[in-house]
Amino acid sequence: MHILARITPPSAPRFFFFNLSCKFLSAMPEKRPLQTSQSDTENDSFSVSKKPSTVSIPVSESESVSDLQSTELAVDSSLSKPENPAFSFFATALKNSKYFLAPMAWRILARRYGAQVCFTPMFHAKMFSDKSNRAYFNDMWQTNEHDRPLIVQFCANDPDSFLQAALLVQDSADAVDLNLGCPQHIARRGKYGAYLMDEWVLISKIIETASKNLKIPVTAKIRVYPEIEKTIAYAQMLVKAGAKMLTVHGRLKDQKGHKTGLCDWTKIKAVRDSVDVPVVANGGILYFEDVEYCLKETGANGVMIAESHLYNPTFFNNDVSKTYEVALEYLEICKSVLTKPAYIRAHLFKIFRPCLSTYTEQRSKLASAVTLEEFTSVVLELKAELQKEESNSSFDHNDIQFDSYGYKMLPNWVCQPLVRTQFDPKTSVSKIPLGRTIPPK
Ligand SMILES: Cc1cc2nc3c(=O)[nH]c(=O)nc-3n(C[C@H](O)[C@H](O)[C@H](O)COP(=O)(O)O)c2cc1C
């Protein structure tokens, strides 16, 4: 197996005790009709980016940032108070969970298969709290009593809109999260997400204001800096401002698209070791086995999975799942939960990605399907084709083989993560596919 990781040897990792049994929530969502609007956006949690014309973001503050950063760069040991209430929030509201799902619409399916804490998609705080136009709020906000523990995530670049948006959900959520990790170009234009990374005074005010005025905890999701000390100081600044949990995506702001590259778990560990709030590690996890390795390497309290879960919604169950079975289960859920056709289509494209280059006719049908009946019919066609392949195959799910890079060789009816074979040599450690931070052999 090749080594993909830049990993430090485990050094006395901090272990926390978790509720190791997964929470299987058999969600019984409220009955709502299938929405068939043609103007749906893709099922991309950054879907706000598809509506730039409706986004109006105030100019962010920039004064005294460098002052704050230079004084904050020193590691602040006063944060290591064992009685920090962040851990009681983690233990009670979040039930000491380990398996966090990144913001995706299909929380119901995810929870059935072991996701213990779900984040909502990232909502635009200003649009969400706009009293003069409730369309965005009504379109985006969807939950029910089974949808817990739940963290509602916003992008914001001013304290008031974050607070106002959070006030609207605080009775139905366990925490609100400020997304400081979004690297998309719309985030650059709007100056939020990862593009606030240099606005420490502003970030601090956003978190502090919300922390002081909400009855639920405020958390933050961050990316890391090239410098480990700056990353630590950044995390400590967030905690000092009131963040009760940090989700750390171990990539830099610029590591996106073909520059995604490897995730640096050593920085996640550095944050874990420097703050006294729960830390959730994110990035570079492709298979269930990677979860324990990541927890061991980083000492984090939990892991958040994003992209791999889109391809395999049963990820946390550690099973070999069949794409068509998962797809049919998802469609059953969609019968009773308001789900936009664009969302369904995008999810089915991801689930069936391994086989769609073979079944191009079904691929076209999937692209044009709108109703649940149409989606179900394509899935049943794929099921029939895949079952034929399955019956002629010698694949043994108890004896999975690995390719020369260490990736699992799975047949096209099995849910499997996307393995990127294109990479940027500048950000990779060797000429191997990227995406997974795997244990050295
Ligand atoms: C389609 C898609 C949508 C995402 N939407 C969000 C989001 O709304 N908020 C967020 O914090 N991260 C979002 N992310 C980033 C993930 O949370 C995560 O940080 C990143 O994908 C790395 O984790 P992974 O290696 O498990 O995918 C998104 C990622 C993908 C692929």
The ligand as an SDF file (V2000), in Angstrom:
LIG
                    3D

 31 33  0  0  0  0  0  0  0  0999 V2000
  -20.9460   19.0990   -2.4340 C   0  0  0  0  0  0  0  0  0  0  0  0
  -20.3090   19.6320   -1.1970 C   0  0  0  0  0  0  0  0  0  0  0  0
  -20.9650   20.5800   -0.4370 C   0  0  0  0  0  0  0  0  0  0  0  0
  -20.3960   21.0890    0.7180 C   0  0  0  0  0  0  0  0  0  0  0  0
  -21.0860   21.9930    1.4670 N   0  0  0  0  0  0  0  0  0  0  0  0
  -20.5540   22.4390    2.6250 C   0  0  0  0  0  0  0  0  0  0  0  0
  -21.2840   23.3250    3.4770 C   0  0  0  0  0  0  0  0  0  0  0  0
  -22.3920   23.7420    3.1780 O   0  0  0  0  0  0  0  0  0  0  0  0
  -20.7020   23.7000    4.6410 N   0  0  0  0  0  0  0  0  0  0  0  0
  -19.4750   23.2420    5.0250 C   0  0  0  0  0  0  0  0  0  0  0  0
  -19.0040   23.5730    6.1040 O   0  0  0  0  0  0  0  0  0  0  0  0
  -18.7640   22.4460    4.2200 N   0  0  0  0  0  0  0  0  0  0  0  0
  -19.2740   22.0250    3.0540 C   0  0  0  0  0  0  0  0  0  0  0  0
  -18.5500   21.1920    2.2530 N   0  0  0  0  0  0  0  0  0  0  0  0
  -17.1500   20.8650    2.6290 C   0  0  0  0  0  0  0  0  0  0  0  0
  -17.1370   19.6760    3.5420 C   0  0  0  0  0  0  0  0  0  0  0  0
  -17.8300   19.9230    4.7250 O   0  0  0  0  0  0  0  0  0  0  0  0
  -15.7330   19.2450    3.9140 C   0  0  0  0  0  0  0  0  0  0  0  0
  -15.1150   20.2500    4.6670 O   0  0  0  0  0  0  0  0  0  0  0  0
  -14.8330   18.8950    2.7580 C   0  0  0  0  0  0  0  0  0  0  0  0
  -15.5350   18.2860    1.6910 O   0  0  0  0  0  0  0  0  0  0  0  0
  -13.7050   17.9690    3.2110 C   0  0  0  0  0  0  0  0  0  0  0  0
  -14.2230   16.8150    3.8080 O   0  0  0  0  0  0  0  0  0  0  0  0
  -14.2940   15.4320    3.0360 P   0  0  0  0  0  0  0  0  0  0  0  0
  -12.8670   15.0910    2.6810 O   0  0  0  0  0  0  0  0  0  0  0  0
  -14.9190   14.4750    4.0100 O   0  0  0  0  0  0  0  0  0  0  0  0
  -15.1460   15.6550    1.8170 O   0  0  0  0  0  0  0  0  0  0  0  0
  -19.1070   20.6670    1.0980 C   0  0  0  0  0  0  0  0  0  0  0  0
  -18.4420   19.7160    0.3320 C   0  0  0  0  0  0  0  0  0  0  0  0
  -19.0200   19.1920   -0.8110 C   0  0  0  0  0  0  0  0  0  0  0  0
  -18.2650   18.1730   -1.6100 C   0  0  0  0  0  0  0  0  0  0  0  0
  1  2  1  0
  2  3  1  0
  2 30  2  0
  3  4  2  0
  4  5  1  0
  4 28  1  0
  5  6  2  0
  6  7  1  0
  6 13  1  0
  7  8  2  0
  7  9  1  0
  9 10  1  0
 10 11  2  0
 10 12  1  0
 12 13  2  0
 13 14  1  0
 14 15  1  0
 14 28  1  0
 15 16  1  0
 16 17  1  0
 16 18  1  0
 18 19  1  0
 18 20  1  0
 20 21  1  0
 20 22  1  0
 22 23  1  0
 23 24  1  0
 24 25  2  0
 24 26  1  0
 24 27  1  0
 28 29  2  0
 29 30  1  0
 30 31  1  0
M  END
$$$$
